[in-house]
Amino acid sequence: MPIDTEPIEGNWYEAMEDGARFFVVTVDEDEGIVELQHDDGTPEEITLDAWHEADLTAIAPPDEVGLFDDSLDQDDEDQDGCQRENLEDDNWGEPLSELDE
């Protein structure tokens, strides 16, 4: 029998059935919806009824840096490359042209 754990915005939980980890983004009592975000970044909405039927346990937030963005390192490299190309193309040593008023 599942332990009834209340959804709390910003708290992390783990599904005992499959080990899925996620945190609660919002709880809409009026609509009966819980908005989740899984540790891989995938969003999901479930009903409050489904929440209370699931076997969930509260967990500590993960320690991983960049948990939701596997491409973080790749984006940084691409951005650095773009910045170097832009620096080569621009004339940084010249004064700005005057603006029309």
Secondary structure, 3 states (H helix, E strand, C coil): CCCCCCCCCCCEEEECCCCCEEEEEEEECCCCEEEEEECCCCEEEEEHHHHHHCCEEEECCCCCCCCCCCCHHHHHHHHHHHHHHHHHHCCCCCCCCCCCC
